Amino acid sequence: MLTSNVGGHYFGQPYLEPVLAELARREVPVFVHPTECREAAELNFGRVGSIVEFPMDTGRNITNAILTGVF
């Protein structure tokens, strides 16, 4: 399981390439657990922010993965 961003880094960024390559080599399924991006925490929406930001951040991550060729 990986969060939808890791310290502001999304799938497809060089920072995560070694991890994702090893998971692919082992044919391990990856569950993406939603989380907020750093900027969302600064908005201080509380729980309402999570309702909006969790699917948005997951979407950003998966879109980036598709566009950079991870999937």
VMD Tcl script that builds the backbone (N, CA, C; Angstrom):
set m [mol new atoms 213]
animate dup $m
set s [atomselect $m all]
$s set {name element resname resid chain x y z} {
  {N N MET 1 A 0.844 -1.166 0.000}
  {CA C MET 1 A 0.000 0.000 0.000}
  {C C MET 1 A 0.894 1.235 0.000}
  {N N LEU 2 A 0.595 2.148 -0.887}
  {CA C LEU 2 A 1.266 3.439 -0.945}
  {C C LEU 2 A 0.213 4.528 -0.843}
  {N N THR 3 A 0.582 5.642 -0.254}
  {CA C THR 3 A -0.365 6.755 -0.203}
  {C C THR 3 A -0.380 7.465 -1.549}
  {N N SER 4 A -1.426 8.250 -1.780}
  {CA C SER 4 A -1.581 8.900 -3.079}
  {C C SER 4 A -0.475 9.909 -3.368}
  {N N ASN 5 A 0.221 10.373 -2.359}
  {CA C ASN 5 A 1.466 11.108 -2.574}
  {C C ASN 5 A 2.388 10.820 -1.402}
  {N N VAL 6 A 3.662 10.859 -1.686}
  {CA C VAL 6 A 4.666 10.579 -0.655}
  {C C VAL 6 A 5.523 11.834 -0.530}
  {N N GLY 7 A 5.238 12.631 0.475}
  {CA C GLY 7 A 5.987 13.878 0.651}
  {C C GLY 7 A 5.848 14.822 -0.518}
  {N N GLY 8 A 4.692 14.798 -1.172}
  {CA C GLY 8 A 4.469 15.652 -2.329}
  {C C GLY 8 A 4.932 15.050 -3.642}
  {N N HIS 9 A 5.424 13.827 -3.618}
  {CA C HIS 9 A 5.862 13.140 -4.837}
  {C C HIS 9 A 4.776 12.163 -5.281}
  {N N TYR 10 A 4.534 12.132 -6.597}
  {CA C TYR 10 A 3.508 11.275 -7.172}
  {C C TYR 10 A 4.154 10.201 -8.039}
  {N N PHE 11 A 3.409 9.114 -8.295}
  {CA C PHE 11 A 3.904 8.072 -9.190}
  {C C PHE 11 A 4.341 8.733 -10.500}
  {N N GLY 12 A 5.425 8.240 -11.050}
  {CA C GLY 12 A 5.924 8.790 -12.306}
  {C C GLY 12 A 7.055 9.781 -12.107}
  {N N GLN 13 A 7.294 10.193 -10.874}
  {CA C GLN 13 A 8.418 11.086 -10.604}
  {C C GLN 13 A 9.660 10.243 -10.312}
  {N N PRO 14 A 10.829 10.709 -10.716}
  {CA C PRO 14 A 12.058 9.923 -10.549}
  {C C PRO 14 A 12.298 9.440 -9.118}
  {N N TYR 15 A 11.865 10.191 -8.150}
  {CA C TYR 15 A 12.043 9.849 -6.737}
  {C C TYR 15 A 11.501 8.458 -6.410}
  {N N LEU 16 A 10.389 8.076 -7.052}
  {CA C LEU 16 A 9.737 6.806 -6.742}
  {C C LEU 16 A 10.018 5.696 -7.752}
  {N N GLU 17 A 10.776 5.973 -8.801}
  {CA C GLU 17 A 11.020 4.966 -9.840}
  {C C GLU 17 A 11.602 3.662 -9.307}
  {N N PRO 18 A 12.619 3.685 -8.434}
  {CA C PRO 18 A 13.171 2.407 -7.947}
  {C C PRO 18 A 12.145 1.564 -7.187}
  {N N VAL 19 A 11.314 2.203 -6.407}
  {CA C VAL 19 A 10.294 1.475 -5.636}
  {C C VAL 19 A 9.270 0.854 -6.572}
  {N N LEU 20 A 8.756 1.642 -7.501}
  {CA C LEU 20 A 7.737 1.136 -8.419}
  {C C LEU 20 A 8.310 0.067 -9.351}
  {N N ALA 21 A 9.564 0.217 -9.759}
  {CA C ALA 21 A 10.198 -0.799 -10.612}
  {C C ALA 21 A 10.317 -2.127 -9.873}
  {N N GLU 22 A 10.681 -2.079 -8.613}
  {CA C GLU 22 A 10.801 -3.315 -7.833}
  {C C GLU 22 A 9.434 -3.954 -7.611}
  {N N LEU 23 A 8.423 -3.155 -7.348}
  {CA C LEU 23 A 7.069 -3.700 -7.194}
  {C C LEU 23 A 6.607 -4.358 -8.492}
  {N N ALA 24 A 6.902 -3.727 -9.625}
  {CA C ALA 24 A 6.531 -4.302 -10.924}
  {C C ALA 24 A 7.293 -5.601 -11.177}
  {N N ARG 25 A 8.583 -5.619 -10.840}
  {CA C ARG 25 A 9.391 -6.825 -11.045}
  {C C ARG 25 A 8.827 -7.998 -10.254}
  {N N ARG 26 A 8.352 -7.717 -9.063}
  {CA C ARG 26 A 7.790 -8.766 -8.211}
  {C C ARG 26 A 6.314 -9.034 -8.498}
  {N N GLU 27 A 5.741 -8.265 -9.431}
  {CA C GLU 27 A 4.326 -8.376 -9.794}
  {C C GLU 27 A 3.416 -8.210 -8.575}
  {N N VAL 28 A 3.753 -7.233 -7.752}
  {CA C VAL 28 A 2.987 -6.949 -6.541}
  {C C VAL 28 A 1.900 -5.930 -6.871}
  {N N PRO 29 A 0.653 -6.227 -6.551}
  {CA C PRO 29 A -0.390 -5.219 -6.747}
  {C C PRO 29 A -0.186 -4.068 -5.760}
  {N N VAL 30 A -0.495 -2.873 -6.200}
  {CA C VAL 30 A -0.332 -1.695 -5.346}
  {C C VAL 30 A -1.701 -1.094 -5.073}
  {N N PHE 31 A -2.028 -0.976 -3.804}
  {CA C PHE 31 A -3.239 -0.283 -3.387}
  {C C PHE 31 A -2.848 1.154 -3.082}
  {N N VAL 32 A -3.560 2.100 -3.680}
  {CA C VAL 32 A -3.283 3.515 -3.447}
  {C C VAL 32 A -4.254 4.025 -2.389}
  {N N HIS 33 A -3.713 4.367 -1.229}
  {CA C HIS 33 A -4.529 4.888 -0.131}
  {C C HIS 33 A -4.572 6.407 -0.236}
  {N N PRO 34 A -5.760 6.989 -0.233}
  {CA C PRO 34 A -5.856 8.439 -0.399}
  {C C PRO 34 A -5.273 9.204 0.780}
  {N N THR 35 A -4.719 10.345 0.456}
  {CA C THR 35 A -4.241 11.291 1.462}
  {C C THR 35 A -4.343 12.692 0.871}
  {N N GLU 36 A -4.080 13.686 1.679}
  {CA C GLU 36 A -4.131 15.064 1.203}
  {C C GLU 36 A -2.764 15.495 0.697}
  {N N CYS 37 A -2.765 16.432 -0.224}
  {CA C CYS 37 A -1.500 17.043 -0.616}
  {C C CYS 37 A -1.119 18.067 0.454}
  {N N ARG 38 A 0.113 18.484 0.453}
  {CA C ARG 38 A 0.582 19.428 1.476}
  {C C ARG 38 A -0.208 20.734 1.466}
  {N N GLU 39 A -0.537 21.223 0.304}
  {CA C GLU 39 A -1.249 22.493 0.197}
  {C C GLU 39 A -2.633 22.423 0.822}
  {N N ALA 40 A -3.281 21.266 0.766}
  {CA C ALA 40 A -4.627 21.128 1.329}
  {C C ALA 40 A -4.610 21.330 2.836}
  {N N ALA 41 A -3.564 20.884 3.496}
  {CA C ALA 41 A -3.476 21.051 4.944}
  {C C ALA 41 A -3.419 22.528 5.325}
  {N N GLU 42 A -2.835 23.338 4.480}
  {CA C GLU 42 A -2.743 24.773 4.750}
  {C C GLU 42 A -4.094 25.467 4.638}
  {N N LEU 43 A -5.027 24.878 3.904}
  {CA C LEU 43 A -6.354 25.479 3.756}
  {C C LEU 43 A -7.206 25.310 5.001}
  {N N ASN 44 A -6.887 24.318 5.834}
  {CA C ASN 44 A -7.553 24.099 7.116}
  {C C ASN 44 A -9.067 23.939 6.975}
  {N N PHE 45 A -9.499 23.042 6.084}
  {CA C PHE 45 A -10.917 22.752 5.919}
  {C C PHE 45 A -11.409 21.681 6.883}
  {N N GLY 46 A -10.524 21.076 7.621}
  {CA C GLY 46 A -10.924 20.004 8.529}
  {C C GLY 46 A -11.374 18.779 7.759}
  {N N ARG 47 A -12.389 18.107 8.270}
  {CA C ARG 47 A -12.862 16.868 7.630}
  {C C ARG 47 A -13.464 17.107 6.259}
  {N N VAL 48 A -14.066 18.259 6.063}
  {CA C VAL 48 A -14.643 18.557 4.750}
  {C C VAL 48 A -13.548 18.545 3.685}
  {N N GLY 49 A -12.374 19.042 4.026}
  {CA C GLY 49 A -11.260 19.026 3.083}
  {C C GLY 49 A -10.881 17.626 2.665}
  {N N SER 50 A -10.927 16.690 3.599}
  {CA C SER 50 A -10.597 15.303 3.268}
  {C C SER 50 A -11.592 14.716 2.279}
  {N N ILE 51 A -12.852 15.060 2.439}
  {CA C ILE 51 A -13.885 14.546 1.531}
  {C C ILE 51 A -13.590 14.974 0.101}
  {N N VAL 52 A -13.129 16.184 -0.073}
  {CA C VAL 52 A -12.824 16.696 -1.407}
  {C C VAL 52 A -11.419 16.289 -1.842}
  {N N GLU 53 A -10.453 16.429 -0.946}
  {CA C GLU 53 A -9.055 16.268 -1.332}
  {C C GLU 53 A -8.630 14.819 -1.542}
  {N N PHE 54 A -9.179 13.866 -0.812}
  {CA C PHE 54 A -8.763 12.469 -0.983}
  {C C PHE 54 A -8.954 11.995 -2.422}
  {N N PRO 55 A -10.157 12.132 -3.001}
  {CA C PRO 55 A -10.297 11.684 -4.391}
  {C C PRO 55 A -9.500 12.540 -5.377}
  {N N MET 56 A -9.358 13.837 -5.084}
  {CA C MET 56 A -8.593 14.704 -5.982}
  {C C MET 56 A -7.116 14.296 -6.010}
  {N N ASP 57 A -6.539 14.050 -4.840}
  {CA C ASP 57 A -5.125 13.692 -4.786}
  {C C ASP 57 A -4.880 12.320 -5.410}
  {N N THR 58 A -5.790 11.392 -5.183}
  {CA C THR 58 A -5.669 10.076 -5.810}
  {C C THR 58 A -5.745 10.217 -7.326}
  {N N GLY 59 A -6.653 11.055 -7.802}
  {CA C GLY 59 A -6.764 11.311 -9.240}
  {C C GLY 59 A -5.506 11.929 -9.820}
  {N N ARG 60 A -4.910 12.887 -9.099}
  {CA C ARG 60 A -3.647 13.486 -9.553}
  {C C ARG 60 A -2.564 12.419 -9.679}
  {N N ASN 61 A -2.500 11.546 -8.699}
  {CA C ASN 61 A -1.471 10.509 -8.692}
  {C C ASN 61 A -1.654 9.539 -9.861}
  {N N ILE 62 A -2.842 9.022 -10.035}
  {CA C ILE 62 A -3.090 8.043 -11.100}
  {C C ILE 62 A -2.935 8.686 -12.478}
  {N N THR 63 A -3.414 9.920 -12.636}
  {CA C THR 63 A -3.246 10.619 -13.911}
  {C C THR 63 A -1.773 10.803 -14.232}
  {N N ASN 64 A -0.991 11.216 -13.247}
  {CA C ASN 64 A 0.447 11.380 -13.460}
  {C C ASN 64 A 1.098 10.049 -13.827}
  {N N ALA 65 A 0.672 8.974 -13.170}
  {CA C ALA 65 A 1.226 7.650 -13.468}
  {C C ALA 65 A 0.927 7.238 -14.909}
  {N N ILE 66 A -0.285 7.478 -15.357}
  {CA C ILE 66 A -0.665 7.122 -16.730}
  {C C ILE 66 A 0.121 7.959 -17.736}
  {N N LEU 67 A 0.185 9.268 -17.502}
  {CA C LEU 67 A 0.844 10.165 -18.454}
  {C C LEU 67 A 2.359 9.994 -18.501}
  {N N THR 68 A 2.950 9.461 -17.450}
  {CA C THR 68 A 4.404 9.249 -17.436}
  {C C THR 68 A 4.792 7.808 -17.750}
  {N N GLY 69 A 3.801 6.954 -18.032}
  {CA C GLY 69 A 4.088 5.593 -18.459}
  {C C GLY 69 A 4.301 4.580 -17.354}
  {N N VAL 70 A 3.940 4.919 -16.117}
  {CA C VAL 70 A 4.070 3.946 -15.029}
  {C C VAL 70 A 3.127 2.781 -15.267}
  {N N PHE 71 A 1.894 3.079 -15.712}
  {CA C PHE 71 A 0.899 2.038 -16.006}
  {C C PHE 71 A 0.689 1.969 -17.500}
}
mol reanalyze $m
mol bondsrecalc $m
mol representation Tube
mol addrep $m
